[in-house]
Amino acid sequence: MATSTDNTQVQQLQDLIQGIDYGMLTTVNEDGSLHSCPMYSNDEIEADGTLWFFTYSNTQRVRDIEHNQQVNVNFTSSQKQRYVSIAGTAQLVKDKNKMAELWKPELKTWFSQGLDEPNLALLKVNIKCADYWDSRSSYHPQSIKFSS
């Protein structure tokens, strides 16, 4: 079991999602149904097991997270035969400094006003565990667990 300071396992997970530009974020609606949407990934997982996504603060996915923080993010690269499923909890963050730190020019595709975009916010995903399959593991699922 990895701890939040186990940099080897954080690096392993980061290597698995490296180069996969989009993850499918799944949230739980108020009626218990699941909803998924693509999110642009910044390819970085912080040392404490945190994954970040930019979003508008007034979206259905944010309302879902306010109701139920449990989320799943899937990253797939069929070309590399790599499949990663990350489970965790999410929360909305409106920290301008963190947004400036994480901002990438590619994000202007969705947020045309950049960091001045109204309702711009971050989704902070605290990773609890990740399951993955890749060609190196002969499609036998592997798991990485993070402590709370």
C-alpha positions, 0 to 999 in steps of 0.5 A, spaced: 500 500 500 502 506 498 502 512 502 501 519 500 509 520 500 511 514 496 513 518 490 515 511 487 508 509 486 506 516 484 511 516 479 509 510 476 501 512 476 504 519 472 508 515 467 502 510 466 497 517 464 503 521 461 501 523 454 494 521 454 491 528 453 484 526 456 481 523 462 473 521 462 471 523 469 465 520 472 461 523 477 454 520 481 448 524 480 443 526 485 439 520 483 445 515 483 446 514 476 453 515 473 455 521 468 461 521 465 465 527 461 472 528 458 477 532 461 483 535 459 489 532 463 495 536 465 499 529 465 501 531 472 500 528 479 502 531 485 506 527 490 500 527 495 496 523 490 492 529 487 490 530 480 487 537 477 482 539 472 480 545 470 472 546 470 467 551 470 464 552 477 457 552 475 457 545 471 453 539 472 459 535 474 460 540 480 453 539 482 454 532 482 461 532 486 457 537 491 452 532 492 457 526 492 465 527 492 466 519 489 469 520 482 472 515 477 477 518 472 479 513 466 485 514 462 486 510 455 491 509 450 489 503 445 495 505 441 500 504 447 495 498 450 494 502 456 488 503 461 488 506 467 482 507 472 483 512 478 478 512 484 478 518 489 474 524 491 473 530 488 472 537 491 471 544 487 477 549 488 477 556 487 484 558 488 487 563 483 494 562 485 493 554 483 490 556 477 496 560 475 500 554 477 497 549 473 494 553 467 497 551 460 496 555 453 492 549 450 486 550 455 484 556 451 480 551 447 475 551 452 476 557 456 477 562 451 478 568 456 484 564 460 485 565 467 480 571 467 474 566 465 468 567 469 466 561 473 473 558 472 475 553 477 479 547 479 477 540 480 481 537 485 481 529 485 484 526 491 486 519 489 485 513 493 487 507 488 488 506 481 487 500 477 491 499 470 492 494 465 498 495 460 502 491 455 508 490 460 503 487 465 500 482 460 493 485 461 493 482 468 490 488 472 495 491 477 493 496 483 496 502 486 493 504 493 494 511 496 492 512 504 487 517 506 
